[in-house]
Amino acid sequence: MSKEWLIAGGLFLILEGLMPALMPKAWKQTMQEISQKSDATLRAIGFSSMLLGLVWIYFVV
């Protein structure tokens, strides 16, 4: 595994841990709200997020 992938994984974990570490109450509320969304809405959000990430990477690289 290349060093860049390991760094990307570490950055992902850092970003994922920011909100629960800094604002645990807001994070819990957000997770409760997300769990009440429909599967179709979650799929749309996930797809949009992946597309945004792909576009981001395209312009950065």
N, C-alpha and C positions, 0 to 999 in steps of 0.2 A: 504494500500500500504506500502510495507516495506521501511525502511529508505534507504537501498541500491539502490532501484529503484529511489528514489527521488534524491539521490546524483548523480546517473548516468545521470538522466535528467538534472541536473544542470551542470555537466561536459560537456554534449553534447551542451548545450546552450553556454557555455564558448568557446568551440572549434569552434562552428559555427560562433561566433561573432568575433573571432580573426582577420581573414583576412579583413573583411570590416572595422574593427576598425583601423587596423594598415596600411593597403594598399588599400584604397578605389578605386583608379584608376585601379590598377591591378585586383581587385575583379570584378569591372564592366566589364573590358575587358574579363576576364575569363567567366563571366556569359553570355556575348554576344557570345563568341565562343561555349560555351556549348549549347546555344539555337539553334545553327545552325547544331548541330549533328543530325543524324537520330535517330528515336525511337529505332531501333535495337541496335545501338551503345550505347545509354544511358542505355538500359536494360542490355547490357553486362557489362558496367561499374558498374551499380548498383548491379548486381548479384555478380560480382567479389569482390566488396567492402563488401557485406554481408558475402560472404564466407571467406574473409580475417578476418573480425571481429569475425566470429564463430571460426575460427582456433585460433585466438589470445586469445579469452576467454577460449577455451579448454586448451591451454597451461598455461594460468595464473592461472586458477582454478584447 
